Amino acid sequence: MRSPIHLTAREQRITWELLELLHGSLDLHEVLRGAYGALCRLVPADHGALCVSLPGHPTAYDWAVADLPPELFAGYAELAPDDFVRSAVMKRPNVVLRESEMLPRAAIERSVMFRRSRELGVRLEQAMAVLLAVEPDWHGGVTLYRDRRRPFSDRERALLQQLAPSIAAAIRTCRRLGDAARRGDVLEAALRREGVEILVVAPPASVLARSAGAEALLERWFAPAERSAGALPAPLAGALGAAAGTPGAGAAPWTRRTRDGHLRVDLVPFAEQGRTLWAVELREGAVAAAPATWRGRLTDRQVEVAERVLRGWDNALIADDLGCTPATIKKHLQRVYDALGVPSRAALIARATARS
């Protein structure tokens, strides 16, 4: 256990400012940008990078601060195994390391990231970094660079080491409470829409939050074999996987229909801290019943066909539901029109609305 170092009056002022910035917001980017500015006054550096890995994707990062040419981090997931800084700190989480403790100088100069920085006109001569192991499935990182051969001192290393737990705590708070607040906004918006229940889902199928009536609705519409704790029912997980696999195409509504009604599910993506989550909106509809006055004029099968027309179903869907062919449905429907004296689907729906 390291003892806290004695801070000068100036260092103490900057440290208090940095701590206020770390805990003054739930916006991760705002927190880390503010912390980076204060940190560079405490530990002078020419460049820096502060990042958080995306949950479940240890080589994909949300770069909250990347005070370097953006080209350096292009395609970083593929470059990560060749980043000597990341490779070193991953082996010693929560411990501040300087470049001399990462690789011999000759090996650093042969490394992919060093040579790439030179090609981009940046001289990353010295580095100091720490991996912040904040959760089992994601982590944060702080790296400071100097473009002259002026090594980071023992005191500068000690200062960053002393601040690392506070930076990790701020990242954890932003991820947990900030994400929860954003999910809460999504849920609150859904609750303002009458008749809508909602799930907030991280692909492929993890349910992160749900509105009050969502679980009961899922139990009504999905068999136990289709459901599992904390996850989307299997049919919805398949629909979400298809939607997530075609970004920008727009997700078509998913619908399940029974004799007692229908369930419509809309899949709406939204961004949260560099990843895409999905709002799964659930709307339940009852059967559109034929007016009682029709029943004396139509056969039972004609009533079944008419009621499915009132739900907005086409002939193919009605045929599939009733176990016959679309041609048979077309014949039944024509007899419905004749019996009720209407010329078309639209007129049939209008007649039902008038309840005659």
LOBA-426208 format. One record per residue (C-alpha): residue in three letters; x, y, z. Coordinates in steps of 0.25 Angstrom, whole numbers, padded with zeros to 4 digits, always signed. Layout:
LOBA-426208
ALAXYZ ...
END
This chain:
LOBA-426208
MET+0000+0000+0000 ARG+0006+0013-0004 SER+0006+0025+0005 PRO+0000+0038+0000 ILE+0011+0048-0005 HIS+0011+0061+0001 LEU+0006+0072-0009 THR+0010+0086-0010 ALA+0000+0097-0009 ARG-0001+0098-0024 GLU-0002+0083-0026 GLN-0013+0082-0015 ARG-0021+0093-0022 ILE-0021+0086-0036 THR-0024+0073-0029 TRP-0036+0078-0023 GLU-0040+0084-0036 LEU-0038+0071-0043 LEU-0046+0063-0032 GLU-0058+0073-0034 LEU-0058+0071-0049 LEU-0057+0056-0047 HIS-0070+0056-0039 GLY-0077+0068-0044 SER-0085+0061-0056 LEU-0090+0048-0061 ASP-0086+0051-0075 LEU-0073+0042-0077 HIS-0067+0051-0088 GLU-0069+0064-0080 VAL-0063+0058-0068 LEU-0051+0052-0075 ARG-0048+0065-0083 GLY-0049+0073-0071 ALA-0040+0063-0063 TYR-0030+0063-0075 GLY-0028+0078-0075 ALA-0025+0078-0060 LEU-0016+0066-0060 CYS-0007+0072-0071 ARG-0005+0084-0062 LEU-0001+0075-0050 VAL+0007+0065-0059 PRO+0011+0073-0072 ALA+0009+0066-0084 ASP+0009+0069-0099 HIS-0002+0059-0103 GLY-0011+0049-0096 ALA-0022+0039-0098 LEU-0033+0035-0088 CYS-0042+0024-0092 VAL-0052+0014-0088 SER-0054+0000-0094 LEU-0068-0004-0099 PRO-0074-0014-0091 GLY-0071-0028-0096 HIS-0061-0022-0106 PRO-0048-0021-0100 THR-0041-0015-0112 ALA-0051-0005-0116 TYR-0051+0008-0109 ASP-0059+0020-0107 TRP-0048+0031-0108 ALA-0053+0042-0098 VAL-0040+0049-0100 ALA-0030+0047-0112 ASP-0021+0059-0112 LEU-0014+0053-0124 PRO-0016+0052-0139 PRO-0029+0044-0141 GLU-0022+0035-0151 LEU-0014+0029-0141 PHE-0026+0022-0135 ALA-0033+0019-0148 GLY-0036+0004-0148 TYR-0030+0003-0134 ALA-0037-0011-0131 GLU-0028-0017-0141 LEU-0016-0009-0136 ALA-0018-0012-0121 PRO-0009-0024-0120 ASP+0002-0016-0126 ASP+0001-0004-0116 PHE+0012-0006-0107 VAL+0006+0003-0096 ARG-0007-0005-0096 SER+0000-0018-0096 ALA+0009-0014-0084 VAL-0002-0008-0075 MET-0012-0019-0078 LYS-0002-0028-0070 ARG-0002-0019-0058 PRO-0015-0012-0056 ASN-0017+0000-0047 VAL-0001+0002-0047 VAL+0005+0014-0054 LEU+0016+0010-0063 ARG+0026+0018-0071 GLU+0031+0014-0085 SER+0044+0009-0079 GLU+0036-0001-0072 MET+0028-0005-0084 LEU+0039-0009-0094 PRO+0054-0006-0097 ARG+0056+0007-0105 ALA+0060-0001-0117 ALA+0047-0009-0117 ILE+0039+0003-0115 GLU+0044+0010-0127 ARG+0042-0003-0136 SER+0027-0004-0131 VAL+0015-0001-0140 MET+0009+0010-0132 PHE+0023+0017-0131 ARG+0025+0016-0146 ARG+0011+0020-0149 SER+0012+0033-0140 ARG+0025+0037-0147 GLU+0018+0035-0161 LEU+0007+0045-0156 GLY+0018+0055-0151 VAL+0016+0053-0136 ARG+0029+0050-0128 LEU+0024+0041-0116 GLU+0037+0040-0109 GLN+0032+0038-0094 ALA+0020+0031-0089 MET+0013+0029-0076 ALA+0000+0021-0075 VAL-0009+0013-0065 LEU-0020+0003-0068 LEU-0032+0005-0059 ALA-0039-0008-0057 VAL-0052-0003-0053 GLU-0062-0015-0056 PRO-0060-0029-0061 ASP-0064-0027-0075 TRP-0059-0013-0078 HIS-0048-0004-0073 GLY-0042+0010-0075 GLY-0029+0016-0078 VAL-0020+0028-0077 THR-0008+0031-0085 LEU+0001+0043-0085 TYR+0012+0046-0096 ARG+0023+0055-0097 ASP+0029+0059-0111 ARG+0043+0061-0105 ARG+0052+0052-0098 ARG+0049+0057-0084 PRO+0045+0045-0076 PHE+0033+0046-0066 SER+0039+0047-0052 ASP+0036+0038-0040 ARG+0028+0049-0034 GLU+0019+0051-0046 ARG+0017+0036-0046 ALA+0013+0036-0032 LEU+0003+0047-0034 LEU-0004+0040-0045 GLN-0004+0027-0037 GLN-0010+0035-0025 LEU-0021+0040-0035 ALA-0024+0027-0042 PRO-0034+0022-0032 SER-0042+0035-0033 ILE-0042+0034-0048 ALA-0046+0020-0048 ALA-0058+0023-0038 ALA-0062+0034-0047 ILE-0063+0025-0059 ARG-0070+0015-0052 THR-0081+0025-0047 CYS-0083+0031-0061 ARG-0085+0017-0067 ARG-0094+0012-0056 LEU-0102+0025-0052 GLY-0101+0033-0065 ASP-0105+0021-0073 ALA-0117+0018-0064 ALA-0121+0032-0065 ARG-0121+0031-0080 ARG-0129+0018-0079 GLY-0139+0025-0070 ASP-0141+0036-0080 VAL-0144+0026-0090 LEU-0154+0019-0081 GLU-0160+0032-0076 ALA-0163+0036-0091 ALA-0170+0022-0093 LEU-0178+0024-0081 ARG-0184+0037-0086 ARG-0189+0029-0098 GLU-0202+0022-0094 GLY-0202+0007-0096 VAL-0187+0005-0099 GLU-0178-0004-0090 ILE-0163-0003-0093 LEU-0150-0011-0091 VAL-0136-0005-0092 VAL-0127-0016-0098 ALA-0112-0018-0101 PRO-0110-0027-0113 PRO-0111-0038-0115 ALA-0122-0040-0104 SER-0118-0034-0090 VAL-0130-0026-0084 LEU-0124-0015-0076 ALA-0137-0008-0072 ARG-0152-0009-0074 SER-0165-0002-0071 ALA-0174-0006-0060 GLY-0184-0015-0069 ALA-0174-0020-0079 GLU-0171-0034-0071 ALA-0186-0037-0070 LEU-0188-0034-0085 LEU-0177-0043-0089 GLU-0183-0054-0081 ARG-0196-0053-0088 TRP-0190-0053-0102 PHE-0178-0063-0101 ALA-0178-0077-0096 PRO-0168-0081-0085 ALA-0159-0088-0095 GLU-0157-0075-0102 ARG-0153-0067-0090 SER-0141-0066-0081 ALA-0138-0058-0069 GLY-0131-0044-0072 ALA-0132-0047-0087 LEU-0142-0044-0099 PRO-0151-0055-0103 ALA-0144-0063-0114 PRO-0153-0058-0125 LEU-0150-0043-0122 ALA-0136-0046-0120 GLY-0136-0052-0135 ALA-0143-0039-0140 LEU-0133-0030-0132 GLY-0121-0038-0138 ALA-0126-0036-0152 ALA-0128-0021-0149 ALA-0115-0019-0143 GLY-0108-0026-0154 THR-0114-0016-0165 PRO-0111-0002-0158 GLY-0117+0010-0165 ALA-0128+0001-0172 GLY-0138+0004-0162 ALA-0145-0008-0154 ALA-0158-0013-0158 PRO-0168-0015-0147 TRP-0169-0029-0142 THR-0184-0034-0140 ARG-0190-0046-0134 ARG-0205-0049-0136 THR-0214-0059-0129 ARG-0229-0061-0128 ASP-0229-0052-0116 GLY-0222-0040-0122 HIS-0208-0035-0127 LEU-0195-0031-0121 ARG-0187-0020-0129 VAL-0172-0018-0126 ASP-0164-0006-0131 LEU-0149-0007-0130 VAL-0142+0007-0128 PRO-0127+0009-0127 PHE-0121+0020-0118 ALA-0106+0023-0114 GLU-0101+0022-0101 GLN-0086+0024-0098 GLY-0081+0020-0111 ARG-0090+0007-0112 THR-0103+0005-0118 LEU-0115+0000-0109 TRP-0129-0002-0114 ALA-0142+0002-0108 VAL-0152-0010-0111 GLU-0166-0003-0111 LEU-0178-0013-0108 ARG-0192-0009-0112 GLU-0203-0019-0110 GLY-0216-0019-0118 ALA-0229-0026-0115 VAL-0237-0033-0126 ALA-0245-0024-0135 ALA-0259-0031-0133 ALA-0270-0031-0144 PRO-0282-0023-0140 ALA-0293-0032-0134 THR-0303-0028-0145 TRP-0293-0035-0156 ARG-0294-0049-0149 GLY-0308-0051-0154 ARG-0304-0048-0168 LEU-0291-0056-0169 THR-0286-0070-0166 ASP-0276-0073-0155 ARG-0265-0074-0165 GLN-0269-0061-0172 VAL-0269-0054-0158 GLU-0255-0059-0155 VAL-0250-0054-0169 ALA-0257-0040-0167 GLU-0251-0039-0153 ARG-0237-0041-0158 VAL-0239-0031-0169 LEU-0243-0021-0158 ARG-0229-0024-0151 GLY-0222-0019-0164 TRP-0218-0033-0169 ASP-0216-0036-0183 ASN-0222-0049-0190 ALA-0209-0057-0189 LEU-0208-0054-0174 ILE-0223-0058-0172 ALA-0221-0071-0180 ASP-0209-0075-0172 ASP-0216-0072-0159 LEU-0229-0080-0163 GLY-0222-0091-0170 CYS-0227-0089-0184 THR-0222-0082-0197 PRO-0222-0068-0201 ALA-0232-0071-0212 THR-0242-0077-0202 ILE-0241-0064-0194 LYS-0243-0056-0206 LYS-0256-0064-0209 HIS-0261-0062-0194 LEU-0258-0048-0194 GLN-0266-0045-0207 ARG-0278-0052-0200 VAL-0276-0043-0188 TYR-0276-0031-0197 ASP-0289-0036-0204 ALA-0296-0039-0191 LEU-0293-0026-0185 GLY-0295-0018-0197 VAL-0280-0012-0198 PRO-0271-0011-0209 SER-0257-0012-0203 ARG-0248-0014-0191 ALA-0248+0001-0188 ALA-0263+0001-0188 LEU-0264-0011-0179 ILE-0255-0004-0169 ALA-0263+0008-0170 ARG-0276+0001-0168 ALA-0270-0006-0155 THR-0266+0007-0150 ALA-0280+0012-0151 ARG-0285-0001-0144 SER-0296-0004-0154 
END
